[in-house]
């Protein structure tokens, strides 16, 4: 299974959608709340070069925002 880290905030609707997708697919992920963790925010910005969430790191492949088809492709899930 691929290692997944999602940088998110509690109020982000698209972050919630991404996490719901992971749960529906039984995919484990690490969640980092960048609203509370300044070091994680800096790390996210270094990886994505922006401040918007969600930022999803799938073993070094960085996805910005929630796009279910891109997520499925990155995870090797067929439709």
PyMOL commands that set and color helices and strands:
alter all, ss='L'
color gray80, all
select helices_A, chain A and resi 13-24+38-48+68-75
alter helices_A, ss='H'
color red, helices_A
select strands_A, chain A and resi 4-8+30-33+55-58+61-64
alter strands_A, ss='S'
color yellow, strands_A
deselect
rebuild
show_as cartoon
